[in-house]
Amino acid sequence: MTNSQLPRISIVTPSLNQGEFLEDCIQSILSQGYPELEYIIMDGGSTDGSVEIIKKYEPHLSYWQSRPDGGHYAAVADGFSRTTGDIMAWLNADDKFHPLALFKAAYVFDTKPEISWITGRPVQWSIGGGIEHVCGEDISFSRQRVVVQHDFQTPWIQQESTFWRRTLWEHAGRGPRSELALAGDLDLWVRFFRFAQLQFVDTLLGGNRRHPGQRSVRFMDLYLKEADGVLSEELSRPQPGVPSTALPRVTLQSSDFRQFLRDSGVPIALIAADEVAADLLDDLVILTQGHHRQVAANREAEAALKESEADRRSRLEVIHDLGVRLAETEADRTARLHSIELLEQRLLESEADRAQRLQSMQVLERLLAESEADRANRLKSIHALEALLADSEADRAARLGDVRTLEGRLGEIEEDREKRLTEAKQLQQMLLDATTRVLERERALEAAALSLDDHRSRLQKIERSFTWRVSRALKKFWLALTSVVPLQ
């Protein structure tokens, strides 16, 4: 594969006042010599000389900035939004890549198109930048282990050793949630598991640096709390259709990979050094796994020894208890012998008493015979009483029938009484209404009579006035007439 055929890899480095380690981080990326590299640094406004270091490598950067941002994971998402590579990863400013890490990631993704994300064997760098620890355990990652079983630490998915395709990044929501302080990488892995299985590549890709200012060490309790919340929230979602089992590991010791490196222009010395490193890694893993097996065997032997010692002490305690119980048993035996002697004496006394009891029994037998005769008489009386009781029961049943009949009639009478009371109430209300109307009519008649008297009085006044006026008018007419026509 020629350089022009290599996939573009986009790397983002978030940083804030990590000047002590930043240049090591940058050199571990640029020294890869990967031709299709797109490298972005997102500095949060450092004041410790980080900007001067970034400017030193500015010609090799696709983009950089130094200003306040929304936090670590917001800077990662913002940085990736400015990239175009098909393969993606982020490397914190205090961490480093191993040599040929980018070529290894490119080879796996190129030869295994079905794989969407990969991770390498976890490594820790010392504060000085040397290898301090390589995880030598037998590693496999699956959604079942990480999400369902909450087993995300033995070992962990190391963010510095993890690469993924852009298509997976897009499907999973384009970045970790910015509201998380420490467990954003785990949140991103959990969402990756919804769409694809994680491929473990048994090689060295990257590592995190262990130092006093490391956030994941200083705030481990907060990280575990956030991680538990992320996993619990994921389990409450519907289960994805992607298999939750682990994929078989991939190794990079084949001749095809060596040819890929040569075709990509990697120096032969670096390829040879990587072969030696791979062999050393295999030896280290074998030794580590053997060490783990020996430690496990030692622990089992210690546990067995502790169990044996505990069993020995338990047996001594049992023997001591048995001695105490034996002494108690001997004392009890003496007491029991004394009790037997007392019982023998009582038996002799009881034999003498037995003869007296036999005589008493004979007397009781005679009394019993007499009582049996009396019992027959009492049975006859009981039969007579049972007959009377049967007659009384029949009479009682008849009386109960009469009582039920009377109760029925009483109910009917009560219903009729209720009806009559209702009718009486209605008649009473009608009588009240009629009385009210009569009173209203009487008041109306009284008012009419008063009005009629008033009209009569006024009419009489009018008649008197009219009579007076007519009489006066007649007088005037008569006077006028007599003055015009003299009397003969």
PyMOL commands that set and color helices and strands:
alter all, ss='L'
color gray80, all
select helices_A, chain A and resi 3-5+19-30+50-56+58-60+72-80+101-111+143-148+159-161+166-171+184-193+215-218+220-235+255-263+268-484
alter helices_A, ss='H'
color red, helices_A
select strands_A, chain A and resi 9-15+37-43+63-66+87-90+96-97+117-119+123-125+131-134+162-165+199-200+206-209
alter strands_A, ss='S'
color yellow, strands_A
deselect
rebuild
show_as cartoon
